[in-house]
Amino acid sequence: MDGSRFRRPKNADEEAAWLRETTPQNTRNSTKWSLKIFEEWQGARSNKVAANESLGFEYGKVDEVQDLTVDIAQMSPLSLNFWMTKFVGEIGNRSGGRYPPRSLYQIVCGINRHVCNVNGEDGVNMLAKGDRR
């Protein structure tokens, strides 16, 4: 190999670090912030069993929804849909007020990035209209 034109092959750790560096720092921070909000809500919520929820909407398969103790990246599409609906309706900013719609969207985008990053191509894309799982 011509040393001036090609770099040496990267090992797995170097490649992972290189891929992390291709994501802008602001995006990484936003993803981390979004996930932290979800995890704080997840830990603070007293009821973590979907079957025990009082629902203001029809949800036919509530008995198949995983408990809120499951890591978000490991939730089934059905569970993710159920708990994200609850999450968006219940979270507030530090002063207890509602997040503006754009902030809610950014939080959901950050959580979606995390789920997609962890699960790769098999991950549920909550924001993709064509992902009907």
C-alpha positions in Angstrom: 0.0 0.0 0.0 1.2 3.5 -0.8 1.8 5.1 2.7 1.0 8.6 1.5 -2.4 7.8 0.1 -3.8 5.1 2.3 -4.0 4.7 6.1 -3.4 1.5 7.9 -6.5 -0.6 8.7 -8.1 0.3 12.0 -8.8 -2.2 14.8 -12.3 -2.5 16.2 -11.7 0.1 19.0 -10.2 2.6 16.6 -13.0 2.2 14.2 -15.6 2.6 17.0 -13.9 5.8 18.2 -13.7 7.1 14.6 -17.4 6.5 14.1 -18.2 8.3 17.4 -16.2 11.3 16.2 -18.2 11.5 13.0 -21.2 12.4 15.0 -21.2 16.1 16.0 -20.6 16.8 19.6 -23.9 18.7 19.9 -25.8 15.7 18.6 -24.1 13.4 21.1 -24.9 15.8 23.9 -28.5 16.1 22.8 -28.9 12.3 22.6 -27.3 11.9 26.1 -29.6 14.7 27.5 -32.7 13.1 26.0 -31.8 9.7 27.3 -31.1 11.1 30.8 -34.6 12.7 30.9 -36.2 9.4 29.9 -34.2 7.4 32.5 -35.0 9.9 35.2 -38.7 9.7 34.4 -38.4 5.9 34.2 -36.9 5.7 37.6 -39.2 8.3 39.3 -42.4 6.8 37.9 -44.2 4.8 40.6 -46.2 2.5 38.3 -44.1 0.6 35.9 -46.7 -2.0 34.8 -48.8 -1.1 31.8 -51.6 -3.4 32.8 -52.1 -1.3 36.0 -52.3 2.0 34.0 -55.5 4.1 33.8 -55.8 4.8 30.1 -57.5 7.7 28.4 -57.0 5.9 25.1 -57.8 2.5 23.6 -54.8 0.2 23.7 -55.9 -3.3 22.9 -52.7 -5.3 23.7 -51.8 -3.7 27.1 -51.1 -7.1 28.6 -48.3 -7.6 26.0 -46.5 -4.3 27.0 -43.2 -4.8 28.8 -42.8 -3.2 32.2 -41.1 0.2 32.4 -38.1 -1.5 34.1 -36.9 -2.7 30.7 -34.1 -0.7 29.1 -35.6 1.5 26.4 -33.3 0.1 23.7 -34.6 -3.4 24.5 -38.3 -2.6 24.4 -40.6 -4.1 21.8 -42.2 -1.7 19.4 -45.5 -2.2 21.2 -43.9 -1.3 24.5 -41.9 1.6 23.1 -45.1 3.1 21.6 -47.0 2.7 24.9 -44.3 4.1 27.2 -43.3 7.0 24.9 -46.9 8.1 24.8 -46.9 8.2 28.6 -43.5 9.9 28.7 -44.3 12.7 26.3 -47.5 13.5 28.2 -45.9 13.4 31.7 -42.5 15.1 31.4 -41.8 18.7 32.3 -38.9 21.0 32.5 -36.9 21.6 35.7 -39.3 24.3 36.8 -42.3 21.9 36.4 -43.6 23.6 33.2 -44.4 22.0 29.9 -41.7 21.7 27.3 -42.5 23.6 24.1 -43.4 21.3 21.2 -39.9 21.8 19.5 -38.2 20.7 22.7 -40.4 17.6 23.0 -39.6 16.8 19.4 -35.8 17.1 20.1 -36.1 14.9 23.2 -38.0 12.2 21.1 -35.4 12.5 18.4 -32.6 12.0 20.9 -34.2 8.9 22.3 -34.9 7.6 18.8 -31.2 8.2 17.9 -30.2 6.2 21.0 -32.5 3.3 20.2 -31.3 3.2 16.5 -27.6 3.5 17.6 -27.9 0.6 20.0 -30.0 -1.7 17.7 -28.6 -0.7 14.3 -30.8 -1.7 11.4 -33.0 -3.8 13.6 -33.9 -0.8 15.8 -37.4 0.7 15.7 -37.4 4.1 14.2 -40.2 5.9 16.1 -40.1 8.8 13.7 -40.2 6.9 10.4 -43.7 6.8 9.0 -42.9 3.6 7.2 -41.9 1.7 10.3 -45.2 0.1 11.3 -44.0 -2.4 13.9 
